[in-house]
Amino acid sequence: MSKKNNLTPHEILELRELMDNNIIGVKKMQASIPMIKDDELKSFMEKCLDCKKENINSMQTFIENNISMQ
C-alpha cells in the first residue's frame, strides 16, 4: 500500500500553481500556433507545447500517486 497525503498544504498549493501555469501556457500556445507563419518558430512552439502537455501528464500522475482524495 502506498503512502498518500505525504505533501504539506503549502506543497499542494505550489503544485496546483504549477499545473495552472502549464495549462494556461498550453491554451495560449494552442491559440497562437495557427497564426505563426515562420516554420522554424512554429516547430519550436509545437515542441514547447508537447513539453508542457508532458509536464501536465507527469504532474497528474504525481498527484494520483501522492494525494488521497477522500
N, C-alpha and C positions, 0 to 999 in steps of 0.2 A: 504494500500500500504506500503510495507516495505522500509525502508531507505537503499539505496545502496551507495556504494563508501564511506563508513564511515571509511575506512582504509587509513592510510597515505602511501605515496610511499615506505617509509622505511619498514613499516609493510608488504606490499605486497611482497617486496623483501625477507624479512625474511620467509614469508610463502612459497614462491617459493623454497627457500633453504631447508626448512624442507621437502617439497614434494620431491625434487630431492634426498635428503639423504635417504628418505624412499624407493623411487623407486629403487635406486641403491642397497640398502640393500636387497630388495626383490629379485632382479635379482641375487645377489651374493648367497643368501641362496638357491634359486631355483637351481642354478648351483652346489652348494656343497652338498646339502642333499643326492643326489643319491650316493655319494662317501662315506658317513658315514656308518661305519659298526656297531658301538655301538648303540643298540636300545634305550637306555636311552637318549643319546645325540641326536639321530635322532628325538625322540619325543619332546625334548626340542626345537630343531631348528624348527620343524614344528609349535610348539606353538608360537615361536617368529615370524615366517613367517606370521601366521594368524594375530598376533597383528599388524605387520607392514601394512598388507593389510587393516586391520580395520582402522588404523590411516590414510591411504591414502584416504579411503572412507569418513571418517569424515572430512578431510580437503577439499575434493572435495565438499561435502555438504556445508561446511562453505563458501567456495568460491562462490558457486552458490547463497547462501543467502546474501552475503555481498559485492559482487563486480559486478557492472554492466558492461557488455561488450557491448560497443556502436560501 
